[in-house]
């Protein structure tokens, strides 16, 4: 009986979704959501590409570093350390 009830609820929800998406309002909601997702993914892609450029991570260089040393170390470590000291200077030991 429980399985039948769950099946019935699923059919009702599916029918309501089909009806909503077939209306003009449903189509506009889907279109607006698609455009919002597209703009968000473009923004995220641009951000990731910028970070890769800043960190100087190109696939060829990463492969070369891994083959040569077994690890990938970039000059950004010194920049991050300097930035960390600007935010919170190291404690003074006496």
C-alpha positions, 0 to 999 in steps of 0.5 A, a space after each residue: 500500500 505504501 509503494 502504491 501511495 508513493 507511486 501515486 504521489 510521483 505521478 501527480 507531481 510529474 503531471 503537475 510539472 509537465 503542466 507547469 512547464 507547458 504554460 507560458 509562465 513556466 516556459 519563461 521561468 525555465 528560460 530565465 533560469 537557463 540564462 541565469 545559469 549561463 551567466 553564472 557559469 561564464 563568470 565562474 569560468 572567467 574567474 577560474 581562468 584568471 586564477 590559473 593565469 595568476 598562479 601560472 598554471 599551464 598544463 604543459 608546465 605542470 607536467 614538466 614540473 611533475 616529471 622533473 621534481 615530482 611536485 608543483 611549486 610556484 612563485 605564488 608561495 612568496 606572494 601568499 606569505 607576504 600577503 599573510 604577513 600584511 594581514 597578521 604580522 608574525 608574533 614577536 618572540 622575546 
